[in-house]
Amino acid sequence: MNSTFPQSTERVFSIANFKIWHHLRFVCVLAVVLGTSCNDDRPDRPTVTANNSTNGADQETENADYPMSVQSEPAGSTEVGQGITRFILTNKNGVRVTLINYGAIVTSVEVPDRDGKFENVVLGFEDVDGFLKNGPYFGAVCGRYANRIAGGKFTLNGQGFTLAVNNPPNHLHGGTRGLDKALWNAESFDAGTSVGVRLNYISPDGDEGYPGELDVTVVYSLTTDNEFRIEYTAMCDKATPINLTNHCYWNLAGVREETPKVLDHVLILNCDKYLAVDKDSIPTGIADVRDSPMDFTTAVAIGSRISEVGSGYDHCFVVNKSNGRDLVKVAEIRDPESGRVMQISTTEPGVQFYTGNFLDGSEESGGFNKHEGFCLECQHYPDSPNQPDFPNTILRPNEVYSQKTVHKFSVSK
């Protein structure tokens, strides 16, 4: 064990610079398409023919000629009658991302296999009502603090704070009603080489026990080169912990009536170390992945050693060479059957690898079973507010929290 952690920090900059940035954002969305469609008259995708690729990373498509578009439509309402909007992002290759402004939830991502067949590759519920219940955080933005805080307690500036213990004995993913249960304001945009949605939510002072008002913005965008990008920014009026992530469950074989398990997916992680944890999944130190079932530094099938880690993987890995500012490739995962490949790059110092250990086929699990999806949640380390040697997760007034994660899709032989 080694108690020395890399001291990368969130990228922060001045309020003045943030205001300039925010103004430029506003200028960009003058060309926004707000609610461009409230119906389901979406054109069919073009015929897509895949070229075989030896490395799976530079795969192109032929005959791809599809208009970049953002559509929106009513998707239902919250428990108190607030309207929920669904947004559909489509790029020139026919790749489609669907999301709702409740919980900033990604409900589907449709990408082609090596034969050009499109399938949804994220787990979720069949209708919006499923997302309103307490489920496994399918596709949602988790916060204010993603992952666990030990005992639901932390001390900041000499003052103790108590949070909901919604994952006994710990606090998990922001509490009973975290950002995954919020109705976000949303506006769509078309930037030419990308289309997307900008979502904003203001979490009030004391929300779920956290200090300070937090103004959070998440931008989802889909680019012409099959990148699904997530950019987060936030500001506060009091010092507060923050750790945001997206909780998509992926299955590159495709989500079907009988969804296959992900155990044959082949994973590479750019992580030489991981966080060892106690029985309650709270970090106890840092460990080397070598000669252990945690070693994904070379391509390994997820299921090849999963029996050696109990019910499955649910561990935070330390991203090599993370500096908190630049995008670093952290993962590449491939489904041998379909040929689909997903590469993930992030500015975050950690990635939580989770193999859907608690999915049980129930209605609450969307009918999905154990190991039918995996998560790679780019984030800071669990319990950082209580572990001073970890990279900083305290956001202070006059600072701006900023981070991004990019998912790039391709196919291999």
N, C-alpha and C positions, 0 to 999 in steps of 0.2 A: 504494500500500500504506500501511497505517496500523497501527502496532504497539500502539495503545491499545485495550484490550478492556474491555467493561463489567465492573465488579467485583461482580456479583451473587454471592452465596454460598449454600450449602445452608442451609436452615432448621435451626438447632440450638437445643436447649433443654436445661435441666438434667436430671440423672438423676432428681431428685425429681419433677419434672413428668412425666417419662416414666413413672415408676412409677405415678403417679396415672392417666395415660392408659392404661397397660397394664391396671390394675385395672378401669377402665371397660370396656375391651375384653372382659375376662373376664366381667363382668356381662352384657354384651350377648350373649355366646355361651352363656349359661345356657339360652337358647331354641334352641340349635343342633340341627340335625338331622344327627346323625352317621351316615353310612351308611344313609340312609333307604330306599334300594333297591339291591339287588344283582342286579337283573335288567334286562331291556330292555323291560319293559312300560310304555312311556311313552305317555301319551295323545296322540292326534293334535292338531295345532294347530287353533284355531278358524278359521273363514272370516274373512279380513281384506280389507276394501275400502278402498282408498286414496283420500283426497281429493287432488285436484291442488293443488299449491302453486306459486306463482310464484317464490318465492325458495329453496325447498328446505330451509329451516332450521327451519320451524315445522310440519312435516308431522305430522298426526295420523292415527290409524286408527279406523275404525268397526267395530262388531261384534267388538271385541277383548275377550274375556272368558275368560281363561286363568289358572289358579291359579299364583301365584308359587311356585316350588319349587326345591329342591336335591335331586338324586339322586346316589347314588354306587354304584360297582360295581367289582369286580376287573377290571384291565385287562392283566394279564400280570405279568411279573417281570423284575428286573434280571439282569445277567450272573451275579451271585452269588446269585440266588434270592430277593431281597427283593421282596415284593409291591408292585405299583404300583396305585394307585387312580385311577379316572376319575370326575370330577365333572361333572354336567350342571346348569347354571343356566338356568332358564326364567322369563321375566317374563310379565305379564298380556297382552302383545301377541303372544306366541308367539315372541319373539326368544330364541334359545338360544345359550349359550356352553358349550363343552366344553373341559375341561382335565385334565391329569394331574399328579400330584405328583412325577413324575420331571422334573427340570429346570424345574419350575413352568411347563410347556409348555401354551400355548393350542393345542388341536388343531383346533377349528372355531368359527366364529361364523356363525350362520344368521340372516339378516335378509331382509325382503321387498323386492321391487322395486315399481315403481309400480302393477303389476297385482295385488299381494298375493302373488306367488310367492316362497317362501322358498328361498334357496340359501346354501350355505357360501361365505364370502368370504375365507377365509385358506388359504394353501397348507400342506401337511403330508404326512405319510406315511399310507398306508392302514391300517397297524397299528402298535402300540407298538414292535415290534422295529425299525422303521425309525428311530425317534428314539434308539435306543440306540447307533447307529453315528455316525460322524463326518460329519454332514451340514451343511447351510447354516444351522443355528440356527433352523429353523422354529419360530416361536411361543415361544421359550425366554426365560427371564430370563438376561441375560448379565452376568457379573461374575466376580471382584470389580471388575474395571475393564473396562467395555464399551469397544469401539473399540480403537485402537492406542496402544501405548507404544513409543516409538522404541528400537530395538535391544534391547528387553526389559530395559532398565535404568533405574533412577532412584535418586536420593539423597534420604534423609530424615533429618533431625537429624544430618547429618554421616556417616551410614552408607550405604554402597552396597548395593543389592539387585538381584539378577538373577532374571529371570522366564523362563518358557518362550518360545522364539522359534517360535511355532506358525504364524506368517504371515510367513515370512522376508522382510526381516530384522527383523521387528517382533513384538511380543507383541500378541495379539488376543483380546478378549472373555474375559479371565480365564485363558487358558492351555489346556493340553491337556485338563484335566478341571476346567473352571470350574463355576460354579453351574448351568449348563445340563446338567451331567452328575451333579448331586447328587439324592439322594432326599430330598425335603422332608417334614417332618411337616405334617399338614394337618387342619383341622377346618372343617366347613361351618357356615353360619349363615343365619338368616332374620330380617331386621330389619324386616319389614313392607313398606316401600317399596323394599327391595333384598334380594337374596339373594347369597350369595357363599361364598368359601373363603379362609381365613387359612392361609398356608403359612409355615413357619419352618425355618431351617437354620442350624447353627453350623459355620462354617468354621474349622478349627483353626489355631493359630499356625504359620506356615510353609507353609500350603496354597498350592501353586503358586508358592512363593517370596515370598508376601506376609507382612509382619510382623503379629503379633497375632491373637488370636482374634476373629472377627467374628460377631456374632449378628444374622442378617438375617431380616426378616419382610416378606412380600409379601401384600397383600390384594387379591384380585380380586372385584369385585362388579358385579351387573347390576341396574339400577334400573327402576322402572316407566315412566320416560320414555326408555327405550332408550339409556341411557348405560352403557357398559362402562368401569368405573373401575379404575385400578391405583394402589395406594398402597404405598410402600416406606418402611421404617424400618430402622435398623441401629445397633448399638453395638459398641464395641471395647475391648480392654484395653491396646492399644498403638497409637500413631499409625500410620495406614495409609491408602493411597489407596483411594477408592471411587467408582464411577461405574456405576450400575445402569440397565438399560433392558430393555424387551421387544422381541423381534425378530420380530414377526409380519410375514409377507409378505401383503399385501392384494391382492385382485382383486375389485372391486365388481361386475364383470360376472358373477361366479360361477365357482366352481371345478368344472370338468366333465371329462368324458373327454378332450375337446379344449379345454383352457382357452385363451381368447383372450388376446392380449397386452394390456398396460395402456397402450399408447401413445396411445390415444384418451381416456383419463381426463383430466379437466380439473382442474388444481391451482392453488390459491392458497396462498402462504406469507406469513405476517406477518413477513417477514425482509428487511430492506434490505441486509444484508451476509452474507457467507459466509466460510469459512476457505479461503484458497488453500493448496494442498498441493504437495509435491514428488512425484517419481516413485514414492515408496514410501507415498504417502498420509499423510505427516506434515505438519502445518500449518507454513506459512512466514510467515503474516501474515493480515491481514484485508483484504477487498476489497469494493467496492461492487458490488451486483448489476446496477446500471443499465447498459443498453446491452450486455448480455451474455446468453448462454443460461442464466444462473443467475437471471434475473429472473422470479419467479413472484408478484410483488406484485399483479398482476392475473391474471385467469383465463387460463391457457395450457395447451394440450394437452401432456402429457408428451413425446410423440414429435415435437413440432413443431420442436425444435432439438437433439434428443438426439445427432444426428450430429456436432454441434460440440464435444461433450465426450468424444470417444473412444468407448469401448465403452458408455458410459452414465453416469448420475449415481451418485456415491458420495461425497457432500460434506456437511459439517456447515454448517448455516445458523445465523446468530445471531438469536435470537428478539427482536423489538422489545419494549422496555419490560419485560423480565424483571427481577424483583427477588428471585427465589429463594424467595418465599413465596406469592404470589397466583397463581391460575390465569390464564393468558393464552392466548387463542385463537391457535394457531400455524398451523393448516392447515385448509383445506376442500378436499375432493376429491370429484368427481362423475363417475359413469359415465353418459354420455349415452344409451347403449343401454337400460340397466335403470332409470335414474332414481335409483339408490341414491346417497346422499350421506353422507359421513363428515366430521364436524368434530372436530378434536383441540385440546384445551387442556392446558397443562402449567405446572408451576412451574419447569421446567428452562430453562437459558439457551441451549440448542442443540437442534437436531433434525437427525439424519443422514438425508438423503434418498438412498435406494439403489434402483436399478431392476432388481435381480436379474441383474446383468451376468454372473455366473458360473454361473447355472443352465444346464445343458447337455443336459437330457433323459435323463440317466443315472439309474440306480437310486439313486445317492447324492444326486441332486437331486430325488428323489421322482417322477421322470418329467417334471418341469416344465422348460420351455425358457426361454432368455434372454428377459427382459422380460415374463414371464407373471405377475409379481408385483412389488410395490413395498413398500419399508419406509419408515416415518417414525418413527425411533427417537429419542424425547425423552431427552436426556442432557446431560452436560457435554462440553466440547470434548476431542477426541483429544489424547493426549500431555500433558495438563495437569500431571502431576507433574514434567515437565521444562521447563515453560514458566511461569515465575513471574508473568507478566502476565495469565495466564488466570484465570478465576474459580476459587476454591479447591476442591480435591477431596480434601484431607487431613482425615480424621476422627480426632479425638483422644479419649482417655478422658474420661469425664464429659460428652461431647457425644452428641447423637442425630442421625443422618442422617435426613432426612425429605423426601420428594418425592412428587408425584402427577401422573398423566396421565389424562385423560378422553377417551374416544371416544364421540361421540354420533351415532346413525344416524337418517336420515330419508330421504324421497324427494322428487323434484322432477318436473316435467312432462317 
